[in-house]
Amino acid sequence: MTPAEEEVRRLVGDWIRKADLDFDTVVRLIAEERFRDIVAFHAQQAAEKYLKALLTRRQVEFPKTHVIRALLALIRPVEPALAQSLDGASWLSPFGAEIRYPGDRPETTPGDAARAYELAHEVRGAVKGVLHPYLSVGSVGLSEAPAKPPG
Protein backbone atom coordinates (compact mmCIF):
# COMPACT_ATOMS: atom_id res chain seq x y z
CA MET A 1 0.00 0.00 0.00
CA THR A 2 1.38 3.40 -0.94
CA PRO A 3 1.59 6.25 1.58
CA ALA A 4 -1.23 8.02 -0.28
CA GLU A 5 -3.46 4.93 0.02
CA GLU A 6 -2.61 4.64 3.71
CA GLU A 7 -3.57 8.30 4.22
CA VAL A 8 -6.94 7.82 2.47
CA ARG A 9 -7.64 4.73 4.59
CA ARG A 10 -6.74 6.67 7.76
CA LEU A 11 -9.01 9.60 6.78
CA VAL A 12 -11.90 7.29 6.01
CA GLY A 13 -11.46 5.66 9.41
CA ASP A 14 -11.36 9.07 11.08
CA TRP A 15 -14.65 10.09 9.42
CA ILE A 16 -16.26 6.80 10.49
CA ARG A 17 -15.09 7.18 14.09
CA LYS A 18 -16.45 10.73 14.27
CA ALA A 19 -19.75 9.62 12.72
CA ASP A 20 -19.97 6.72 15.17
CA LEU A 21 -19.61 9.14 18.10
CA ASP A 22 -22.49 11.23 16.78
CA PHE A 23 -24.59 8.13 16.16
CA ASP A 24 -23.81 6.79 19.64
CA THR A 25 -25.00 10.13 21.06
CA VAL A 26 -28.29 9.68 19.20
CA VAL A 27 -28.70 6.17 20.58
CA ARG A 28 -27.99 7.28 24.14
CA LEU A 29 -30.28 10.32 24.14
CA ILE A 30 -33.26 9.30 22.00
CA ALA A 31 -35.24 7.88 24.90
CA GLU A 32 -35.65 11.31 26.50
CA GLU A 33 -38.06 13.60 24.67
CA ARG A 34 -36.38 16.73 26.01
CA PHE A 35 -33.27 15.89 23.95
CA ARG A 36 -35.03 15.68 20.58
CA ASP A 37 -33.21 18.76 19.17
CA ILE A 38 -29.87 17.29 20.20
CA VAL A 39 -30.81 13.89 18.79
CA ALA A 40 -31.80 15.44 15.45
CA PHE A 41 -28.57 17.47 15.34
CA HIS A 42 -26.34 14.46 16.03
CA ALA A 43 -28.31 12.28 13.60
CA GLN A 44 -27.66 14.86 10.87
CA GLN A 45 -24.00 15.06 11.86
CA ALA A 46 -23.64 11.27 11.82
CA ALA A 47 -25.24 10.96 8.38
CA GLU A 48 -23.11 13.80 7.03
CA LYS A 49 -19.87 12.25 8.33
CA TYR A 50 -20.72 8.75 7.08
CA LEU A 51 -21.32 10.22 3.62
CA LYS A 52 -18.06 12.17 3.81
CA ALA A 53 -16.26 8.92 4.71
CA LEU A 54 -17.61 7.34 1.53
CA LEU A 55 -16.67 10.37 -0.57
CA THR A 56 -13.18 10.25 0.91
CA ARG A 57 -12.88 6.54 0.08
CA ARG A 58 -13.95 7.19 -3.52
CA GLN A 59 -11.58 10.20 -3.57
CA VAL A 60 -14.34 12.61 -4.50
CA GLU A 61 -13.65 16.14 -3.30
CA PHE A 62 -16.45 17.77 -1.36
CA PRO A 63 -17.07 21.27 0.00
CA LYS A 64 -17.57 22.11 3.65
CA THR A 65 -21.32 21.62 3.76
CA HIS A 66 -24.02 20.29 6.05
CA VAL A 67 -26.42 19.72 3.16
CA ILE A 68 -27.05 15.99 2.79
CA ARG A 69 -28.57 16.41 -0.68
CA ALA A 70 -25.33 18.06 -1.90
CA LEU A 71 -23.27 15.16 -0.56
CA LEU A 72 -25.59 12.61 -2.15
CA ALA A 73 -25.28 14.43 -5.48
CA LEU A 74 -21.51 13.94 -5.27
CA ILE A 75 -21.95 10.25 -4.38
CA ARG A 76 -24.42 9.61 -7.22
CA PRO A 77 -21.77 9.23 -10.00
CA VAL A 78 -19.73 6.68 -8.01
CA GLU A 79 -22.49 4.87 -6.06
CA PRO A 80 -25.76 5.61 -7.90
CA ALA A 81 -27.93 2.96 -6.23
CA LEU A 82 -26.72 3.90 -2.75
CA ALA A 83 -27.27 7.62 -3.38
CA GLN A 84 -30.79 6.98 -4.60
CA SER A 85 -31.62 4.70 -1.68
CA LEU A 86 -30.49 7.35 0.81
CA ASP A 87 -32.31 10.29 -0.77
CA GLY A 88 -34.71 10.50 2.17
CA ALA A 89 -31.80 11.37 4.45
CA SER A 90 -31.88 14.86 2.93
CA TRP A 91 -34.65 15.53 5.45
CA LEU A 92 -31.90 15.73 8.11
CA SER A 93 -30.12 18.76 6.60
CA PRO A 94 -31.99 21.51 8.46
CA PHE A 95 -31.01 19.88 11.75
CA GLY A 96 -27.32 20.55 11.07
CA ALA A 97 -25.90 23.92 12.01
CA GLU A 98 -29.19 25.82 11.61
CA ILE A 99 -31.08 24.20 14.47
CA ARG A 100 -28.40 25.14 16.96
CA TYR A 101 -29.45 28.78 16.87
CA PRO A 102 -32.77 29.85 18.43
CA GLY A 103 -35.21 31.39 16.00
CA ASP A 104 -33.47 30.13 12.88
CA ARG A 105 -35.81 27.16 12.54
CA PRO A 106 -38.79 25.84 14.43
CA GLU A 107 -37.91 23.39 17.17
CA THR A 108 -38.23 19.71 16.44
CA THR A 109 -41.66 18.20 16.90
CA PRO A 110 -42.63 14.92 18.54
CA GLY A 111 -41.57 12.09 16.26
CA ASP A 112 -38.69 14.02 14.67
CA ALA A 113 -36.08 12.37 16.90
CA ALA A 114 -37.27 8.89 15.93
CA ARG A 115 -37.28 9.77 12.24
CA ALA A 116 -33.81 11.33 12.53
CA TYR A 117 -32.53 8.18 14.25
CA GLU A 118 -34.00 5.93 11.54
CA LEU A 119 -32.47 7.99 8.72
CA ALA A 120 -29.04 8.16 10.38
CA HIS A 121 -29.23 4.42 11.03
CA GLU A 122 -30.04 3.82 7.37
CA VAL A 123 -27.10 5.95 6.18
CA ARG A 124 -24.82 4.26 8.72
CA GLY A 125 -25.74 0.77 7.56
CA ALA A 126 -25.45 1.56 3.87
CA VAL A 127 -22.09 3.32 4.12
CA LYS A 128 -20.57 0.83 6.52
CA GLY A 129 -21.78 -1.97 4.26
CA VAL A 130 -19.82 -0.46 1.38
CA LEU A 131 -16.75 0.48 3.43
CA HIS A 132 -16.40 -2.54 5.69
CA PRO A 133 -14.40 -4.67 3.22
CA TYR A 134 -12.12 -1.72 2.50
CA LEU A 135 -11.42 -0.82 6.11
CA SER A 136 -11.19 -4.36 7.44
CA VAL A 137 -8.21 -5.02 5.12
CA GLY A 138 -5.97 -2.42 6.77
CA SER A 139 -5.19 -1.45 10.30
CA VAL A 140 -8.21 0.85 10.51
CA GLY A 141 -11.23 -0.94 11.94
CA LEU A 142 -14.86 0.01 12.17
CA SER A 143 -16.13 0.48 15.67
CA GLU A 144 -19.44 -1.02 16.49
CA ALA A 145 -21.53 1.75 17.97
CA PRO A 146 -24.86 0.46 19.23
CA ALA A 147 -27.32 0.10 16.37
CA LYS A 148 -30.48 0.33 18.45
CA PRO A 149 -31.52 2.72 21.15
CA PRO A 150 -31.66 1.23 24.64
CA GLY A 151 -34.98 0.06 25.96
Protein Blocks (a to p, Z undefined) as FASTA:
>chain_A
ZZklmmmmmmmmmmmmmmmmmmmmmmmmmmpmklmmmmmmmmmmmmmmmmmmmmmmnopa
cdddfbfklmmmmmmmmmmmlmmmmmmmmmmmmmmmmmmpghkaccddehjlmmmmmmmm
mmmmmmmmmmmmmmmmmmbdcddddfbdgZZ
